[in-house]
Amino acid sequence: TILAFEVGDNFKPWGDPTNTAVPAERMNSGNKTAFRGGSHVLLGDGSVRFLSENIDPAVLKALSTPDGGERIDEF
């Protein structure tokens, strides 16, 4: 499960109670980040992965929900 992700410009900090960003909606929305072609994400197991901006939306949505029971193969 994605715990945090790189969003680029004009975002609210994670600690802001009005931050309701959903990774599946924010990552592919044209946000400018320091890296081309995708964004880094922090996963619940402590690993950091680079996700392509071309990731299958269904996989990104599955990574965005805790304990959804979805099977996620390599991405």
Number of C-alpha atoms within 10 A of each C-alpha: 17 23 15 16 20 20 23 15 10 8 12 13 9 12 7 8 8 9 11 9 13 14 21 18 12 15 25 18 11 11 16 15 15 13 11 9 12 21 21 18 21 16 16 13 9 10 9 14 14 15 16 15 16 10 13 10 13 12 16 22 17 18 21 19 16 12 9 11 8 13 8 11 6 4 11
